[in-house]
Amino acid sequence: MACVVLSFLTILPVVMGDITGYLGDSVTLSSGANSSWILSKIEWSIFSNITWIATYREGTLHPNTDRFWQFQGRLRLNISSGDLEIRDVRIGDALVYSVLLKDIKGEQQNKNLRLTVTERLSKPSVRKVFSMLKDSHCVMALQCSSSVKDTHLSWEPEAAFEDAFWRRNPNTNVSVVWTSYSPNRNATFNCTASNGFSKASRVVTERCQEPDVVGETRFPGIAFVMLLFGIVFGCVLTYCFRVNYFPCINFLNFVFMCKMTCLKLL
C-alpha cells in the first residue's frame, strides 16, 4: 500500500493551459518542465486514447516526431525543455494536447494544453459610400469591412475631431460611420478589427471642400489665358485688315481654335 502511495506522489498534478495559434504560423506548446530536470522521457499525445504524436526516450539520438499522420513533417520537439513546436498551424490542430515528462530521478509530471486556432487579422478595408455638401456642411459615410469571420469592427475619430458622428454595425463583418462636419478641412477616422485574439486597424482621411473654393484656385489662370488670346487675336486681326495679307487668315484660324479649346476647359 505504501508503494502505491509513493508512486502517486511522484506524479505532479495535471495542469490545463490555453494557447492560441494562427493559421499558417508556428506555435510552441510549453511543457512546463522544471528547469532543473534532466528529461529521460517525453510523451506528447492527443485524444483520450493517448495517441502519441511526439516522443523521446533517454539514450536515443533524436526524438520521434512522425508518429501520427496529421502532424508529419510539422513537429519539432525540444528534448531539453520538453516544448513542442507545431509549424504551419491548421484548423484541425485545435485540440487538447497532453504531455508526460519524466526526469532521470524518476519524478513525473503531466500537463494538458488546449490549442485554439484562429486566422490572424489583416487590416480591414475602408471605402467611401458617399460625400456631399449640404447646408454648408459636409455629410459623409464610410464603410469598414473584414473578410475574416466573426470579426468585431469599431470606429473612432482622431482626437481633434469634435463634430458629430454615428456608428452602425449591419453585421459582424461590416460597420458604417456617418459624420457631418464643416468643410475645407480633413476628417480622419480609425477602423479597428478585433476577433478576441488579435487586432488590426486602418486609418482613413477624407477632405470635403466647398465648390467656390475649388473655383477660385482653378479659373483665374484660365481667365488670364483667355484675356491674352483676346488681345493677340485683336492685334492680328487689325494688322491683317491693314496689309490685306492672306497668310494672316491661317494664323487667325489657329488662334481661334486655341480660344475654343480654352472655352471648353471652362
N, C-alpha and C positions, 0 to 999 in steps of 0.2 A: 504493500500500500504506500509506503514511504517513497519507493522508487517512482510510482506513478505520479505522486505529488511533485516530486523533483523534476520529472520530465515536463510537467505543465508549467512549472516556474521558469524553466529555461526558455519558454516561448513568450515573447513580449506581446502585449495587447495589440489587436488589429486596429489600424487607423484608417479612416476614409478621408481621402482628399479629392478636391475638384480642380481640374485644369482645363484650359481652353486651347484648342488648336485651330489653325486656319488652313483652309483648303489650299493645297499645293505647297504649303510651307513645311518646316520641320518643327517638331515639338519634342521636348525631353520630359520623360516621366521620372521623377525623383524617387529613389528607393527609400530615402530617409535613413540610410545606414549610419551607424555610429562611426565617426571619423577615425576612431582608434582601432576599429575592427580590421582584421585581415580576412577577407572573404574566402571561404572554401567552397561555398555553394551559392548559386544564384538561379532562381527559377521564376521567370515571368510567365504568367498564364492568363487565359480568358475563359469565360463561361463557367458554369457551376461544376462541370465535369473536369475542371482543371486541365484545359487544353494548353500544353506548353507552346510558347511562341519563341522564347529565347532562354537558353540555359548555359550555365558554366559550372564545371567541376574542377576542383583543385588538381593540378597535375596535367591538365590539358593545355595545349598551346593556345588555342583560340576558342572563343565561345561559339555556340551553335545558334545562329540567328535565322536559320531557314527551316524551322520545324513545322511551320504552318503556311499553306499556300497563299493565304491572304496577305502576308507580310513579307514574302520572299523578296530579297534584294532591297528592302526598305528599312531594316533594323540595324542598330549599332549598339552593342552592349559594352558598357564601361566596367571592366572586371575589378577595378579598384573601388569605385563608389557604388556600383550596382545599378546606376542610372541607365534607362533605356531610351534611346532616341528613335523616333519614327520619322522617316523622311517622306516627302510627297504625301502629306496627310489627305485622306479621302473620307467621304461621308460614312462609309462602313467602319471606319476606325473609332467611331463614337461608341465606346464600350466601357465596361468596368474591368480594370486590369488588376491582377493580384501579383505580388512579388513575395517570395520566400527567400530570406537570407540566412546564412549560417557562417559564423566565423570559425577560425581554427580551434578555438577553445570549446566549441560545441554549443555556444549560445545562438538562438534563432530569433528571427523577427519576421512578422507578417505585416503587410500593408496593402490596402486596396485604394485604387485611384479611379475616379470616374472622369473620362475624357469627353468633353463636349466639342464638337466640330462645327465651325461656322465659316462663313465667307468673309474675308477681310473687306471692309468697306472702302470703296473708291469715292472720290469727290462726287457729290451729286451734280446733276445737270440743271442749269437755270436758263430759262428763256423769258423774253418779254411778251406778255399776252397782248397788251395794248398800252398806248401812251397818248394822251391828248390834252389840249389846253382848254379849260372850261372855267369861265368866270374869273379869269386872271389867276387860276390855279392849275398846276399840273396834276392830272389824275392818271395813275399808272398801276398796272397789275403785273406781277412777276410770278412765274410758276417754277417750283423746285421739284425734282423727281429723282428717284433712285431705282436702279434695276434689281437691287438686292431685296429679297422678300423680307417681310416683317421688319421694315425699317421705319423708325420714327424720324420725322423731319420737323425742324423748328426754325423760325425766322427771328433775327434780331437786327435792328438798325445800328448804324455806327453811333458812338456815344454822343456826338454833336447833333444828331438828328432829333429834333424836338417836335416835328409835325405829327399829325395823326396817321395811324396805320392800323390795318385789320388783318388778322391771320385766320386761315381756314384750312383744314385737312380733309379733302374729299375722300381719301383713303389712306392707308398706312404708307404708301409709297409716293404720294403726291401731296404737295402743300402749296397754297397760293397766298400771296400777300398783296393787299391793296393799300395805296397811300395817296394822299393829297398834300402837295407842298408848293411853296412859292417857286416861280420859275427862275430861270437863268442861274441855276446852281446845281451841284451834283447831289444825288441821293444814293447812299451806299448801304446795302443790306448784306447780311451774312446768313446763309442757309447751312444748317448743321444736320448731318445724317447720323443716327445712332441706332445700334441694334442690341444694346446692353453689354456688348463685349468691346466694341471699338467705336470711334467717332471719326468723321471726315467732314470738312467744311469747304464751302466755296463762297467767295466774296464777289459781289457784282455791283458796279457803279453805273448809274444811268443819269443822263442830263436832259432836262427839259428847258427849251428856250423859246421865248416869245418870237413870233414871226417878224415883227418890225425890227427887232434887234438883229435878226439874220439879214434883213433887207439893208440895214444901214451899213453892214460890212461888205455887202456884195455889189449893190447897184451903183454907188458913186464912181467906181472905177470904169464901169461900162458907160455911164453917162459922160464921163470925160472923153472916152474914145469916140463916142458919137458926136460930141461937140467938135473934136478935132477933125473927124471926117467931114462934117458940115462946112468947116472953114476951108479945108482943102478943095472940096467939091465946088464951093462957090468961087474960089480964086481961079481954078482951072476952067470953069465954065465961062467966066468973064474973059479970060485970055483967049479961049478958042473963038469966041464971037468976034474978038478984035482982029485976030490974024486970019480967021477963016481957014484953019489948018486941019485937014481931015484926020490925021493920026490922033488928034486930041479926043475924037469920038470914042476910039477904042479904050483910051485911058479912062474916060468918063464912065464907060460901061464897067470897067474893073472897080472903080471907086464905088459905083452904085451897088455892085454885088457885095462888096465888103460891108457896106452900110446895112444891107438887108440881112446879112449874117448876124451882125450885132443886134439888130432888132429882134431876131429870133431868140437870142440869149435872154432878152428881157421877158 
